[in-house]
Amino acid sequence: MSDQEALRKIVHVDMDAFYASVEQRDRPELRGKPVVVAWLGRRSVVCAASYEARPFGIHSAMPASRAERLCPSAVFVRPDFKRYREVSRQVREIFLKYTELVEPLSLDEAYLDVSRNKLQIETATKVAKAIREDILARTKLTASAGVAPNKFLAKIASDWRKPNGLFVIQPHEVEDFLTELAVKKLPGVGRATAEKLTDLGISTVGELREIERTKLQERFGKFGSRLHDLAHGIDNNPVAHNRVRKSLSVETTFERDRLLSELETVIDDLAGKVWKQANGMSRQGRTVVLKLRTHDFQLLTRSLTPDQPPHSLDELREAAFQLSQRVDLSAHTRYRLVGVGLTNFTDMQAQPLQSDLF
């Protein structure tokens, strides 16, 4: 671990079963019951599952139909993202009470650098405890937190005593903590990488630590160097509190596959939703993107960067329709998903103004 990390105090806060917990808070009749937040439908996926639903094997991103089979008594609730965003805003205000260095990862989790906190609380552990108490008092919801010298350790720690837990990894505890940790817990180690590591006889971080950096680079390329650093508890990535949004998109998955000729109304609706979200931003997307997934899961994307970025919903819709005409698959091809998005964001004040023609 570097000297820079030894001075850094990172807190990772993760709301417990966030969407499901909001529903149980606002609807007392759901408390103590297995709640699944999802749209019911053959192709819908689980957005969140309450802790009462998890013993049945239900988890987020699982097909909703499978969740229904695993727990026929589960209560399915349609997601209400407007409400979740409002609670997330309240939690974010609490974070900012302690530090400006906040990096949201999603509506329900964020990194905070509290190396120097606004309230001059002497330890990061006490800061994390105070934040969790504030969240409970204001939202009536629980949050778990991890405290560590860097981001990747703090995120692992926040999951250690869920739900409603706090776990701290002190700088001098890092090596011992990592030694018996399963390598699949490291960020970026998915199924394929875990299988390759298993082939090398590596299942724990302690075993990974014994492998030289050059050997890991030979096997895993650039990520091999990252694996070597993680095995030694090194992560110099700062909390990116000023990270700007790079893209914005909305998509939908159909109950039944559709022809491209049937998607005009859907594309129109998606463009409207994208424009509504983009309209409140201080930055402007220059590139319009259309995303399609065929019945056999082939992914297609088409993009268009006009001379001037879309300045109205009509211009965004027109660009999206133009992109749909650039799809060169058979007219009989059916699609299971369509999405519309904006990317290539720049500050509005940096946009050149089009001069009047007359």
C-alpha positions in Angstrom: 0.0 0.0 0.0 1.3 3.4 -1.0 2.0 6.3 1.4 -0.8 8.2 -0.5 -3.3 5.6 0.4 -2.2 5.4 4.0 -3.4 9.0 4.3 -6.6 8.5 2.5 -9.9 7.7 4.3 -12.6 6.3 2.0 -16.2 5.5 2.9 -18.4 3.4 0.7 -22.1 3.7 1.6 -24.6 1.3 0.1 -28.3 1.5 0.9 -29.8 -1.9 1.9 -32.1 -3.4 -0.7 -32.9 0.1 -1.7 -35.9 0.0 -4.0 -37.6 -2.8 -2.0 -36.9 -1.0 1.3 -38.5 2.2 0.0 -41.6 0.2 -0.9 -41.7 -1.5 2.5 -41.2 1.9 4.3 -44.1 3.5 2.4 -46.4 0.5 2.4 -46.5 -1.0 5.9 -48.4 -4.0 4.7 -45.3 -5.1 2.8 -43.0 -5.2 5.8 -41.8 -8.7 6.7 -42.9 -10.1 3.3 -40.8 -11.2 0.3 -41.0 -8.1 -1.9 -39.7 -8.1 -5.5 -39.5 -4.8 -7.4 -40.0 -5.6 -11.0 -42.4 -5.2 -13.9 -44.2 -8.5 -14.3 -43.6 -10.0 -17.8 -41.9 -12.7 -19.7 -38.8 -10.5 -20.3 -38.7 -8.3 -17.3 -35.9 -8.5 -14.8 -35.8 -7.9 -11.0 -34.7 -4.4 -10.0 -34.5 -5.3 -6.3 -35.4 -7.9 -3.8 -36.1 -7.5 -0.1 -34.1 -9.4 2.4 -37.1 -11.6 3.0 -37.1 -12.6 -0.7 -33.4 -13.4 -0.9 -33.4 -16.8 0.9 -35.5 -18.0 -2.0 -32.6 -17.3 -4.3 -34.0 -14.1 -5.8 -31.6 -11.3 -6.7 -31.4 -8.3 -8.9 -31.1 -8.7 -12.7 -32.8 -12.1 -12.4 -35.7 -12.7 -14.9 -38.9 -11.8 -13.1 -40.5 -14.9 -14.3 -37.9 -17.0 -12.6 -38.3 -15.0 -9.4 -42.0 -15.8 -9.5 -41.3 -19.5 -9.8 -38.8 -19.5 -6.9 -41.2 -17.7 -4.6 -44.9 -17.9 -5.6 -45.8 -15.9 -2.5 -43.6 -13.0 -3.4 -45.3 -9.6 -3.7 -44.3 -7.9 -7.0 -44.2 -4.2 -7.0 -43.8 -2.0 -10.1 -40.7 0.3 -9.7 -41.2 4.0 -9.0 -38.0 5.6 -10.0 -39.2 9.1 -9.4 -39.7 8.2 -5.7 -36.3 6.4 -5.5 -34.6 9.4 -7.0 -36.1 11.7 -4.4 -34.8 9.5 -1.6 -31.4 9.3 -3.3 -31.3 13.1 -3.4 -31.9 13.3 0.3 -29.1 10.8 1.0 -26.8 12.8 -1.3 -27.5 15.9 0.8 -26.4 14.0 3.9 -23.2 13.0 2.2 -22.4 16.6 1.2 -22.9 17.7 4.9 -19.6 15.8 5.6 -17.6 16.2 2.4 -17.8 17.6 -1.2 -15.8 14.6 -2.4 -18.7 12.3 -3.3 -18.7 9.9 -6.2 -22.2 8.4 -6.8 -22.2 5.0 -8.5 -26.0 4.7 -8.7 -29.1 5.9 -6.9 -28.2 3.7 -3.9 -24.4 3.8 -3.4 -21.5 6.2 -3.4 -17.9 6.7 -2.5 -16.9 9.5 -0.1 -13.4 10.7 0.6 -13.5 11.9 4.2 -9.8 12.3 4.7 -10.6 15.9 5.6 -14.3 16.1 6.6 -16.3 19.3 7.0 -17.3 18.6 10.6 -13.7 17.8 11.6 -14.7 14.4 13.1 -11.5 12.7 14.2 -12.0 9.3 12.5 -13.5 8.0 9.3 -15.3 5.3 11.3 -17.1 8.0 13.3 -18.0 9.8 10.1 -19.5 6.6 8.6 -21.4 6.0 11.8 -22.8 9.5 11.8 -23.8 9.3 8.1 -25.7 6.1 8.7 -27.5 7.6 11.7 -28.4 10.7 9.6 -29.8 8.5 6.8 -31.9 6.5 9.2 -33.2 9.6 10.9 -34.1 11.4 7.7 -35.3 8.6 5.4 -36.2 5.8 7.9 -34.0 3.5 5.8 -30.9 1.6 6.7 -27.5 1.8 4.9 -24.3 -0.3 5.2 -20.9 1.3 5.1 -17.3 0.2 4.5 -14.3 2.2 5.6 -10.8 1.6 4.2 -7.7 3.3 2.8 -9.0 3.0 -0.8 -12.0 2.6 -2.9 -11.9 -1.1 -3.8 -11.4 -2.1 -0.2 -14.2 0.2 1.0 -16.6 -1.3 -1.4 -15.8 -4.8 -0.3 -16.1 -3.8 3.3 -19.6 -2.3 2.9 -20.9 -5.7 1.9 -19.2 -7.5 4.8 -21.9 -6.9 7.4 -25.0 -6.2 5.4 -27.7 -5.3 6.1 -27.4 -2.3 8.4 -23.7 -2.9 9.1 -20.4 -1.1 9.4 -17.1 -2.7 8.6 -13.7 -1.1 8.9 -10.3 -2.1 7.3 -7.5 -0.2 9.0 -4.3 0.4 6.9 -2.3 -2.1 9.0 -5.1 -4.8 8.5 -5.1 -4.7 4.7 -2.7 -7.5 4.0 -4.3 -10.0 6.5 -7.8 -9.1 5.3 -6.9 -9.8 1.7 -4.9 -13.0 2.2 -7.9 -15.4 2.6 -10.3 -13.3 0.4 -11.6 -15.1 -2.7 -10.1 -13.6 -5.9 -13.6 -13.4 -7.4 -14.3 -10.6 -4.9 -11.8 -8.4 -6.5 -13.2 -5.7 -8.8 -13.0 -6.6 -12.5 -12.7 -10.3 -11.8 -15.7 -11.9 -13.6 -16.4 -15.5 -14.4 -13.9 -15.8 -17.3 -11.0 -14.2 -15.3 -11.9 -16.3 -12.2 -11.7 -19.5 -14.4 -8.3 -18.5 -15.8 -7.0 -17.9 -12.3 -8.4 -21.2 -11.1 -6.5 -22.9 -14.0 -3.4 -21.3 -12.5 -4.2 -22.8 -9.1 -5.2 -19.4 -7.7 -8.4 -19.1 -5.6 -7.5 -16.6 -2.9 -5.9 -13.1 -3.0 -3.0 -14.5 -0.9 -2.2 -17.0 -3.6 -2.5 -14.3 -6.3 0.0 -12.1 -4.3 2.7 -14.8 -4.9 2.6 -14.3 -8.7 5.0 -11.8 -10.2 3.6 -8.8 -12.0 5.2 -9.8 -15.3 3.7 -13.2 -15.3 0.2 -11.8 -14.6 0.8 -9.3 -17.4 1.7 -12.1 -19.8 -1.5 -13.9 -19.0 -4.0 -11.0 -18.5 -2.4 -8.1 -20.4 -2.9 -4.7 -18.8 -5.3 -6.1 -16.3 -2.6 -8.3 -15.0 -0.8 -5.3 -13.6 -4.1 -4.2 -12.0 -4.5 -7.6 -10.4 -1.0 -7.4 -9.0 -1.8 -4.1 -7.4 -5.1 -5.3 -5.9 -3.5 -8.3 -4.5 -1.2 -6.0 -2.5 -4.0 -3.7 -1.5 -3.1 -0.9 -3.9 -5.7 1.3 -5.5 -4.7 4.9 -6.2 -8.0 5.8 -8.0 -9.3 9.0 -6.4 -13.0 9.7 -5.6 -14.2 11.2 -8.8 -16.5 13.8 -7.4 -16.6 15.9 -10.5 -17.1 13.1 -13.0 -19.3 14.3 -15.8 -22.0 12.3 -17.6 -20.8 10.8 -20.9 -24.1 9.3 -22.2 -27.8 9.2 -21.6 -30.1 6.5 -22.9 -33.6 4.9 -22.5 -34.5 1.5 -23.8 -37.3 -1.0 -23.7 -37.6 -4.8 -24.1 -40.8 -6.1 -25.7 -43.1 -8.9 -24.6 -43.0 -10.2 -28.2 -40.5 -9.6 -30.9 -41.4 -6.8 -33.3 -40.5 -5.8 -36.9 -38.6 -2.6 -37.5 -41.6 -1.2 -39.3 -43.6 -1.5 -36.0 -41.2 0.5 -34.0 -41.9 4.1 -35.1 -44.2 4.9 -32.1 -41.8 3.2 -29.7 -38.8 5.2 -31.0 -40.9 8.4 -30.8 -41.7 7.6 -27.1 -38.1 6.8 -26.2 -36.9 10.0 -27.8 -39.3 11.9 -25.7 -38.1 10.3 -22.5 -34.5 11.0 -23.4 -35.2 14.6 -24.3 -37.0 15.1 -21.0 -34.0 13.9 -19.0 -31.5 15.8 -21.2 -33.5 19.0 -20.9 -32.5 19.6 -17.3 -28.7 19.1 -17.9 -26.1 21.9 -18.3 -24.4 19.8 -21.0 -25.6 18.9 -24.5 -25.4 15.7 -26.4 -24.0 16.0 -29.9 -24.4 12.4 -31.0 -27.7 10.5 -31.3 -27.6 6.7 -30.9 -30.1 4.0 -31.8 -29.7 0.6 -30.2 -31.4 -2.6 -31.4 -31.2 -6.2 -30.3 -32.6 -8.9 -32.6 -34.6 -11.9 -31.6 -31.4 -14.0 -31.6 -29.6 -11.4 -29.4 -27.5 -9.8 -32.1 -26.8 -6.2 -31.0 -26.8 -3.3 -33.5 -26.0 0.3 -32.8 -26.3 3.2 -35.3 -25.1 6.7 -34.5 -25.4 10.2 -36.0 -23.5 13.4 -35.2 -25.2 16.2 -37.0 -23.5 19.6 -37.7 -25.5 21.0 -34.9 -26.6 19.0 -31.8 -30.4 18.4 -31.5 -32.0 21.6 -30.1 -35.5 20.3 -29.8 -37.4 17.1 -29.3 -38.4 17.1 -33.0 -34.8 17.2 -34.1 -33.9 14.3 -31.8 -36.8 12.3 -33.1 -35.9 13.0 -36.7 -32.3 11.9 -36.1 -33.5 8.6 -34.4 -35.8 7.9 -37.3 -32.9 8.5 -39.8 -30.9 5.9 -37.9 -33.6 3.3 -38.0 -33.5 3.7 -41.8 -29.8 2.8 -41.8 -30.5 -0.7 -40.4 -29.6 -3.0 -43.2 -31.0 -6.3 -41.9 -33.9 -8.1 -43.6 -37.3 -6.4 -43.3 -38.5 -9.7 -41.7 -36.0 -9.4 -38.9 -37.7 -9.2 -35.5 -36.4 -7.2 -32.6 -36.7 -7.8 -28.8 -35.2 -4.5 -27.6 -34.8 -0.9 -28.9 -33.1 2.1 -27.2 -32.5 5.7 -28.0 -29.7 7.7 -26.5 -27.4 10.8 -26.6 -23.7 10.8 -26.1 -20.6 13.0 -26.9 -21.7 15.6 -24.3 -20.2 19.1 -24.3 -20.9 22.2 -22.3 -23.7 24.3 -23.8 -21.6 27.5 -23.6 -19.0 25.8 -25.8 -21.5 25.3 -28.6 -21.1 27.7 -31.5 -24.3 29.7 -32.2 -25.7 29.3 -35.7 -25.9 32.8 -37.3 -29.1 34.0 -38.8 -29.4 33.4 -42.5 -31.0 36.8 -43.1 
